[in-house]
Amino acid sequence: MPTKDRYDVVIVGAGAMGLASAYHLIDRRPELSILVVDARAGPGEGSMGASAAMVRDVFSSSDNRQLAQSSIAFYRHLMDEHEELQGPSPLLDLYGYLWLLPERYLNEYRDLVRGSGGALDARMIELSDLRSCPGLDPTPARWFEGDTAAPPDAIAGGLFGRNCGAVAPEMLANFYFAAARARGVEFAFDLWAQRLSFEGREGLLLHEPSKLPYSFQDHVEGRLRIARVVFGDGTSVRTDRVIVAAGAWAEHLLHPVGIATACSPRPELLFSVSGREVDRLLAWTPPVDPIDAPAGRPRLPFLILPTGATMKPIFGEQRIWIGAVDHVAHPIGTREDPATESGLDYRADRLGDREAFATDVLPAVTPYFPGFDTTGLRLERSWGGYYHFSPEGLPVLTEEACGVIFIGGDSGSGVMKADSIGRLVAALYDGACEARLFPGGAYRLDRLSLHRRAVEEERIIL
């Protein structure tokens, strides 16, 4: 529970972006009193902990590329500085991404690599080199037995990204958490931030019983300011600034006070599988040259199929995580309704619908890996989190006159851009126009705003 009744800053959300924001804000402004609140029991236990936790810098958008490359470089820097982050399970393991591409995407991805001017560490892979992949059928004849629709796209080649791989989300969350707490940031878990309140702001006129301001005051400079954050247990704290980094649940806090996010949450489903086909695939020595290769041997990269399904190798456990973002069967939005509850009943295991594995996910995998049917696999576990999508697939960072900073819309890449986002949030709080990224280079903050947004649409979203 909070130990004080007033803080300079309250950060809502202890996921990747909230934790990085707290870390960089206290580093920049050590005199601030900062409270981070989260409805879960510890740091990174929301969608961050339920994610595939992958990082990449292969993006069509130069903004996404810059933000991701800076964060990946900082995570590697942390490993160099902290021995406990190096292994045997490291904070960062860059074994690569491999996109399996149909003909219609080959030229686009090839042009992306060429047009980056060397900024992308990636190369095209010939179809002949992919034929050694165990169980891969690059020219599927049908979606499933008896289906009469046109077959899925044939695989014509691939793209291998080297500065790509996996991050350990619990290690990253614990680093930011411990470092921020050591510098004086206070954390309160199992505490649901239920609403933002104007109550208590001197001179402010409020409707009864809603406690919402008379609307004309929106035109009075400096009049409308959030005064406190009210929690689900009925308690509250006073504050001058609120940073909302609540991901998929941000709208529940912001929409009631008239703040738009322009983002929408969708479920991301993950399924852990094992079996003989998994063992065969994990034993493959692919024709790639990853950055991290224990014993000098390339390992199975993170695979992205033409259908959008993903396959993440879990080397030490002889498992593969199959993932998919559900755009149809599960509606936009969160399943939890905090407006009617005192807490947030978020259960990752409930979100991962086991029935969806057979009906929605496997049919996106088995055309290319026929052995990955229900007889050749063991489904061991299912779970899910939320992707928070923006219209262009880039983060949204906006500040409202009422004292609220919103960061969200990571579009499934919050972990891989978290450190950069934290630096941007800290600079925005300070009134700066740009932020300094790691290890160098500046980024203009209003590029990610809603009012002066200046970004190109991201075309490579998983």
C-alpha positions as CSV (number, residue, x, y, z in Angstrom):
1,M,0.0,0.0,0.0
2,P,1.1,3.6,-0.6
3,T,3.0,5.1,2.4
4,K,2.0,8.7,1.7
5,D,-1.1,10.6,0.8
6,R,0.6,12.6,-1.9
7,Y,3.2,12.0,-4.7
8,D,4.7,14.1,-7.4
9,V,4.0,11.4,-9.9
10,V,1.8,8.3,-10.0
11,I,2.6,5.7,-12.7
12,V,-0.2,3.3,-13.4
13,G,1.1,0.0,-14.7
14,A,4.2,-2.0,-13.8
15,G,4.7,-3.6,-17.2
16,A,7.7,-3.0,-19.5
17,M,6.9,0.6,-20.4
18,G,5.8,1.6,-16.9
19,L,8.8,0.2,-15.2
20,A,11.2,1.7,-17.8
21,S,9.5,5.1,-17.3
22,A,9.9,4.9,-13.5
23,Y,13.6,3.9,-13.9
24,H,14.5,6.7,-16.3
25,L,12.3,9.4,-14.6
26,I,13.9,8.9,-11.2
27,D,17.3,8.8,-12.9
28,R,16.6,12.1,-14.5
29,R,14.8,13.7,-11.6
30,P,16.0,12.0,-8.3
31,E,14.1,14.6,-6.2
32,L,10.7,13.4,-7.3
33,S,8.4,11.3,-5.2
34,I,7.1,8.5,-7.5
35,L,4.5,5.8,-6.9
36,V,4.0,2.9,-9.3
37,V,0.8,1.0,-8.9
38,D,-0.3,-2.3,-10.5
39,A,-3.3,-4.6,-10.1
40,R,-1.1,-7.7,-10.3
41,A,1.0,-9.1,-7.5
42,G,4.4,-8.0,-8.8
43,P,6.3,-6.3,-11.6
44,G,5.7,-7.5,-15.2
45,E,2.9,-9.9,-14.3
46,G,0.4,-8.5,-16.8
47,S,0.7,-8.9,-20.6
48,M,4.4,-8.5,-20.3
49,G,4.7,-11.7,-18.4
50,A,2.2,-13.5,-20.7
51,S,3.9,-12.4,-23.9
52,A,6.3,-14.3,-26.2
53,A,8.9,-11.7,-25.1
54,M,10.7,-11.4,-28.4
55,V,12.8,-8.5,-29.7
56,R,13.6,-7.4,-33.3
57,D,14.7,-4.4,-35.3
58,V,13.2,-5.5,-38.6
59,F,10.5,-2.9,-39.2
60,S,9.4,-1.0,-42.2
61,S,9.1,2.1,-40.1
62,S,12.3,4.0,-39.4
63,D,10.8,5.2,-36.1
64,N,10.1,1.6,-34.9
65,R,13.5,0.6,-36.0
66,Q,15.2,3.4,-34.1
67,L,13.3,2.7,-30.9
68,A,13.8,-1.0,-31.0
69,Q,17.5,-0.8,-31.8
70,S,18.2,1.5,-28.9
71,S,16.4,-0.8,-26.5
72,I,18.1,-3.9,-27.7
73,A,21.5,-2.2,-27.4
74,F,20.7,-1.1,-23.9
75,Y,19.6,-4.7,-22.9
76,R,22.9,-5.9,-24.2
77,H,24.7,-3.2,-22.3
78,L,22.9,-4.4,-19.1
79,M,24.3,-7.9,-19.7
80,D,27.8,-6.6,-20.1
81,E,27.4,-4.6,-16.8
82,H,25.6,-7.2,-14.7
83,E,27.0,-10.8,-14.6
84,E,23.8,-12.2,-13.2
85,L,22.0,-11.3,-16.4
86,Q,24.4,-13.3,-18.6
87,G,23.3,-16.8,-18.1
88,P,22.9,-19.7,-18.1
89,S,19.5,-18.3,-19.3
90,P,20.5,-14.8,-20.4
91,L,18.5,-11.6,-20.4
92,L,18.9,-11.3,-24.2
93,D,19.5,-14.2,-26.7
94,L,19.8,-13.0,-30.3
95,Y,19.3,-16.3,-32.2
96,G,17.4,-14.5,-35.0
97,Y,14.0,-14.2,-36.7
98,L,13.2,-16.1,-39.9
99,W,10.2,-14.9,-42.0
100,L,9.0,-17.5,-44.4
101,L,7.8,-15.4,-47.3
102,P,5.4,-15.9,-50.2
103,E,6.5,-14.5,-53.6
104,R,4.4,-11.3,-53.2
105,Y,6.4,-10.2,-50.2
106,L,9.9,-11.1,-51.3
107,N,10.6,-7.9,-53.2
108,E,9.1,-5.8,-50.4
109,Y,11.4,-7.3,-47.8
110,R,14.4,-7.3,-50.1
111,D,13.8,-3.6,-50.8
112,L,13.4,-3.0,-47.0
113,V,16.9,-4.4,-46.3
114,R,18.5,-2.5,-49.2
115,G,16.7,0.7,-48.4
116,S,17.9,0.7,-44.8
117,G,21.4,1.8,-45.9
118,G,23.0,-0.9,-43.7
119,A,20.9,0.0,-40.6
120,L,19.3,-3.5,-40.8
121,D,21.4,-6.5,-40.0
122,A,19.4,-8.9,-42.1
123,R,19.7,-11.0,-45.3
124,M,17.4,-12.9,-47.7
125,I,17.3,-16.7,-47.6
126,E,16.9,-18.8,-50.8
127,L,14.1,-21.3,-50.9
128,S,16.7,-24.0,-51.7
129,D,18.3,-23.3,-48.3
130,L,14.9,-23.7,-46.5
131,R,14.2,-27.2,-47.9
132,S,16.4,-28.8,-45.2
133,C,14.0,-27.6,-42.5
134,P,12.4,-30.8,-41.0
135,G,8.8,-31.2,-41.7
136,L,8.4,-28.0,-43.8
137,D,6.1,-28.1,-46.8
138,P,6.7,-24.9,-48.8
139,T,3.9,-25.5,-51.3
140,P,0.8,-26.6,-49.3
141,A,-2.0,-28.1,-51.3
142,R,-4.8,-27.2,-48.9
143,W,-5.7,-25.6,-45.6
144,F,-7.1,-28.8,-44.1
145,E,-8.6,-32.1,-45.2
146,G,-11.7,-31.6,-47.3
147,D,-11.4,-27.8,-47.6
148,T,-12.1,-26.6,-51.2
149,A,-10.7,-23.0,-50.8
150,A,-7.6,-21.9,-52.7
151,P,-4.5,-23.2,-50.8
152,P,-2.3,-21.0,-48.7
153,D,0.5,-19.0,-50.3
154,A,3.6,-21.1,-51.2
155,I,6.8,-20.1,-49.5
156,A,9.3,-18.6,-52.1
157,G,12.1,-17.6,-49.7
158,G,12.8,-16.1,-46.4
159,L,14.3,-13.2,-44.5
160,F,16.7,-13.7,-41.6
161,G,17.1,-10.9,-39.1
162,R,20.2,-11.1,-36.9
163,N,19.6,-8.4,-34.3
164,C,16.5,-10.3,-33.2
165,G,15.7,-12.9,-30.6
166,A,14.3,-13.5,-27.1
167,V,14.4,-11.4,-23.9
168,A,13.7,-12.8,-20.5
169,P,10.7,-10.7,-19.3
170,E,11.0,-11.5,-15.6
171,M,14.7,-10.6,-15.6
172,L,14.1,-7.3,-17.4
173,A,11.1,-6.5,-15.1
174,N,13.1,-7.3,-12.0
175,F,16.0,-5.2,-13.1
176,Y,14.0,-2.1,-13.7
177,F,12.0,-2.7,-10.5
178,A,15.0,-3.2,-8.2
179,A,16.9,-0.3,-9.7
180,A,14.0,2.1,-9.5
181,R,13.1,1.0,-5.9
182,A,16.8,1.4,-4.8
183,R,16.6,5.1,-6.0
184,G,13.4,5.8,-4.0
185,V,10.5,4.8,-6.3
186,E,7.7,3.3,-4.3
187,F,5.7,0.4,-5.6
188,A,2.2,-0.8,-4.6
189,F,1.0,-4.1,-6.0
190,D,-2.4,-5.8,-5.8
191,L,-3.9,-2.3,-6.1
192,W,-6.3,-1.5,-8.9
193,A,-6.2,2.2,-10.1
194,Q,-10.0,2.5,-10.6
195,R,-10.3,6.2,-11.7
196,L,-8.7,9.5,-12.1
197,S,-10.4,12.2,-10.1
198,F,-10.5,16.0,-10.2
199,E,-11.8,16.2,-6.6
200,G,-9.8,18.4,-4.3
201,R,-8.4,20.8,-6.9
202,E,-9.0,24.3,-5.5
203,G,-11.4,26.5,-7.5
204,L,-12.6,23.6,-9.8
205,L,-16.4,23.4,-10.3
206,L,-17.7,19.8,-10.4
207,H,-21.1,18.3,-11.3
208,E,-22.9,16.3,-8.6
209,P,-23.0,13.4,-8.1
210,S,-20.6,12.5,-11.0
211,K,-17.8,14.7,-9.8
212,L,-16.9,15.6,-13.4
213,P,-15.9,19.2,-14.1
214,Y,-18.2,21.8,-15.7
215,S,-17.1,21.6,-19.4
216,F,-16.5,25.4,-19.9
217,Q,-13.4,25.0,-17.6
218,D,-11.6,23.2,-20.4
219,H,-11.1,26.6,-21.9
220,V,-9.7,28.2,-18.7
221,E,-5.9,27.8,-18.8
222,G,-4.6,25.6,-16.0
223,R,-8.0,25.0,-14.4
224,L,-8.5,21.3,-15.3
225,R,-6.0,19.1,-13.5
226,I,-6.3,15.6,-12.2
227,A,-6.0,15.9,-8.4
228,R,-5.9,12.3,-7.3
229,V,-5.9,8.6,-8.3
230,V,-8.7,6.6,-6.7
231,F,-8.1,2.8,-6.1
232,G,-10.5,-0.1,-6.1
233,D,-10.4,-0.5,-2.3
234,G,-11.8,3.1,-1.9
235,T,-8.4,4.7,-0.9
236,S,-6.7,7.4,-3.0
237,V,-3.5,9.4,-3.3
238,R,-3.1,13.0,-4.3
239,T,-0.7,13.8,-7.2
240,D,0.2,16.5,-9.7
241,R,1.0,14.2,-12.7
242,V,-0.2,10.8,-13.7
243,I,1.6,8.6,-16.2
244,V,-0.8,5.9,-17.6
245,A,1.1,2.9,-18.9
246,A,-1.6,0.3,-18.3
247,G,-1.6,-1.2,-21.8
248,A,-4.9,-2.8,-22.8
249,W,-6.6,-1.4,-19.7
250,A,-5.6,2.2,-20.2
251,E,-8.9,3.1,-21.8
252,H,-10.8,2.2,-18.6
253,L,-9.0,5.0,-16.8
254,L,-8.7,7.5,-19.6
255,H,-12.0,7.4,-21.5
256,P,-14.2,8.4,-18.5
257,V,-12.2,11.7,-18.2
258,G,-12.4,12.4,-21.9
259,I,-8.9,11.3,-22.9
260,A,-8.6,9.4,-26.2
261,T,-5.9,6.8,-26.8
262,A,-6.6,5.9,-30.4
263,C,-5.6,2.3,-29.5
264,S,-7.4,-1.0,-29.2
265,P,-6.5,-4.2,-27.3
266,R,-6.7,-7.6,-29.0
267,P,-5.9,-11.0,-27.4
268,E,-2.6,-12.7,-28.2
269,L,-2.9,-16.5,-27.7
270,L,0.1,-18.7,-26.9
271,F,0.4,-22.5,-26.8
272,S,3.3,-24.6,-25.5
273,V,3.7,-27.8,-27.5
274,S,6.1,-30.8,-27.5
275,G,6.5,-34.0,-29.3
276,R,8.5,-35.7,-32.1
277,E,7.9,-33.0,-34.6
278,V,9.1,-30.4,-32.2
279,D,12.2,-32.4,-31.4
280,R,13.0,-32.7,-35.1
281,L,12.6,-29.0,-35.7
282,L,14.6,-28.0,-32.7
283,A,17.5,-30.2,-33.9
284,W,17.7,-28.4,-37.3
285,T,20.9,-26.5,-38.1
286,P,19.5,-23.7,-40.2
287,P,21.6,-21.9,-42.9
288,V,21.9,-18.7,-40.9
289,D,24.5,-16.8,-38.9
290,P,23.0,-15.6,-35.6
291,I,24.6,-13.1,-33.3
292,D,24.3,-15.6,-30.4
293,A,25.3,-19.1,-31.2
294,P,26.4,-21.3,-28.3
295,A,29.2,-23.7,-29.3
296,G,29.1,-21.9,-32.7
297,R,26.0,-23.7,-33.9
298,P,23.1,-21.8,-35.3
299,R,19.8,-22.7,-33.7
300,L,16.2,-22.7,-34.8
301,P,15.2,-19.1,-35.3
302,F,11.9,-17.6,-34.3
303,L,9.7,-18.6,-37.2
304,I,7.0,-16.4,-38.8
305,L,4.7,-18.2,-41.2
306,P,2.9,-16.6,-44.1
307,T,-0.4,-16.9,-42.2
308,G,1.1,-14.8,-39.3
309,A,1.4,-17.7,-36.9
310,T,4.7,-17.7,-35.0
311,M,6.8,-20.5,-33.5
312,K,9.2,-19.7,-30.7
313,P,11.8,-22.3,-29.7
314,I,12.3,-23.0,-26.0
315,F,15.6,-24.8,-26.2
316,G,16.2,-26.0,-22.7
317,E,12.7,-27.6,-22.5
318,Q,12.3,-29.2,-25.9
319,R,9.2,-27.1,-26.5
320,I,7.9,-24.7,-29.0
321,W,5.5,-21.8,-28.3
322,I,3.0,-21.3,-31.1
323,G,1.4,-17.9,-31.1
324,A,-1.3,-16.0,-32.9
325,V,-3.1,-12.7,-32.6
326,D,-6.8,-13.3,-32.9
327,H,-8.4,-10.7,-35.1
328,V,-11.8,-12.5,-35.5
329,A,-12.9,-15.1,-33.0
330,H,-12.1,-13.0,-29.9
331,P,-13.5,-9.4,-29.9
332,I,-11.5,-6.2,-29.5
333,G,-11.2,-5.2,-25.9
334,T,-10.4,-6.8,-22.6
335,R,-12.5,-9.5,-21.0
336,E,-12.2,-7.9,-17.6
337,D,-14.5,-5.1,-16.6
338,P,-12.8,-3.1,-13.8
339,A,-15.7,-0.6,-13.8
340,T,-17.8,-3.1,-12.0
341,E,-15.2,-4.7,-9.9
342,S,-12.9,-3.6,-7.1
343,G,-10.0,-5.4,-8.7
344,L,-8.7,-6.7,-12.0
345,D,-9.5,-10.4,-12.6
346,Y,-6.8,-11.0,-15.2
347,R,-6.0,-14.6,-15.7
348,A,-3.5,-15.4,-18.5
349,D,-4.5,-19.1,-18.5
350,R,-8.2,-18.3,-19.1
351,L,-7.3,-16.0,-22.0
352,G,-5.5,-18.8,-23.8
353,D,-8.5,-20.8,-25.0
354,R,-7.4,-24.4,-25.5
355,E,-10.3,-25.0,-28.0
356,A,-8.9,-22.1,-30.2
357,F,-5.7,-24.1,-30.6
358,A,-7.4,-26.7,-32.8
359,T,-10.0,-24.5,-34.4
360,D,-8.1,-21.2,-35.1
361,V,-4.3,-21.7,-34.6
362,L,-3.3,-25.1,-35.9
363,P,-5.0,-24.6,-39.3
364,A,-2.6,-21.6,-39.7
365,V,0.4,-23.9,-39.0
366,T,-0.3,-27.4,-40.4
367,P,-0.4,-26.4,-44.1
368,Y,3.3,-25.6,-43.8
369,F,4.2,-28.2,-41.1
370,P,1.8,-31.1,-41.7
371,G,3.3,-33.0,-38.8
372,F,2.1,-30.4,-36.4
373,D,-1.4,-31.9,-36.2
374,T,-3.2,-33.0,-33.0
375,T,-1.7,-36.5,-33.3
376,G,1.9,-35.3,-33.6
377,L,1.9,-32.8,-30.8
378,R,1.3,-32.6,-27.1
379,L,-0.5,-29.4,-26.1
380,E,0.9,-28.8,-22.7
381,R,-0.2,-25.3,-21.7
382,S,-2.2,-22.4,-23.1
383,W,-2.3,-18.7,-22.0
384,G,-2.6,-15.3,-23.4
385,G,-2.1,-11.6,-23.0
386,Y,-3.1,-8.5,-24.9
387,Y,-1.6,-6.6,-27.7
388,H,-2.4,-2.9,-27.6
389,F,-2.6,-1.7,-31.2
390,S,-2.3,1.8,-32.6
391,P,-3.6,2.7,-36.1
392,E,-0.2,2.8,-37.6
393,G,1.5,0.1,-35.5
394,L,3.7,2.6,-33.6
395,P,3.5,3.7,-29.9
396,V,1.4,6.6,-28.8
397,L,2.9,9.1,-26.4
398,T,0.7,12.0,-25.6
399,E,0.4,14.6,-22.8
400,E,-2.9,16.2,-21.9
401,A,-3.3,19.6,-20.2
402,C,-5.1,17.9,-17.3
403,G,-1.7,16.5,-16.1
404,V,-1.9,13.0,-17.7
405,I,0.8,11.4,-19.9
406,F,-0.4,8.4,-21.8
407,I,2.0,5.8,-23.3
408,G,0.6,2.8,-25.1
409,G,-0.2,1.4,-28.5
410,D,3.0,-0.7,-28.6
411,S,1.2,-3.1,-31.1
412,G,2.9,-6.2,-29.7
413,S,6.4,-4.7,-29.3
414,G,6.3,-3.1,-25.9
415,V,9.2,-5.2,-24.5
416,M,11.4,-4.5,-27.4
417,K,10.9,-0.8,-27.3
418,A,10.5,-0.3,-23.5
419,D,13.8,1.3,-22.7
420,S,13.5,3.8,-25.4
421,I,9.9,4.6,-24.4
422,G,11.0,5.1,-20.8
423,R,13.5,7.7,-21.9
424,L,10.9,9.5,-24.0
425,V,8.4,9.6,-21.1
426,A,11.0,11.0,-18.7
427,A,12.0,13.7,-21.2
428,L,8.3,14.6,-21.9
429,Y,7.7,14.9,-18.2
430,D,10.6,17.4,-18.0
431,G,9.1,19.5,-20.8
432,A,11.8,18.6,-23.4
433,C,11.1,18.5,-27.1
434,E,13.3,15.5,-27.7
435,A,14.9,12.6,-25.9
436,R,18.4,11.1,-26.0
437,L,18.3,7.4,-26.8
438,F,21.0,4.7,-26.0
439,P,23.8,4.8,-26.9
440,G,23.3,8.1,-28.7
441,G,21.0,10.0,-31.0
442,A,18.0,12.1,-30.5
443,Y,14.3,11.4,-31.0
444,R,11.6,14.1,-31.3
445,L,8.8,13.4,-28.9
446,D,5.9,14.9,-30.8
447,R,6.4,12.3,-33.6
448,L,4.4,9.8,-31.4
449,S,1.8,12.3,-30.1
450,L,-1.8,12.2,-31.2
451,H,-1.9,16.0,-32.1
452,R,1.3,16.3,-34.1
453,R,1.8,12.7,-35.1
454,A,4.4,12.3,-37.9
455,V,5.0,8.6,-38.4
456,E,4.7,6.2,-41.3
457,E,2.5,3.1,-41.0
458,E,4.3,-0.1,-39.9
459,R,3.8,-2.9,-42.4
460,I,5.6,-5.7,-40.5
461,I,3.4,-6.4,-37.4
462,L,3.3,-9.9,-36.0
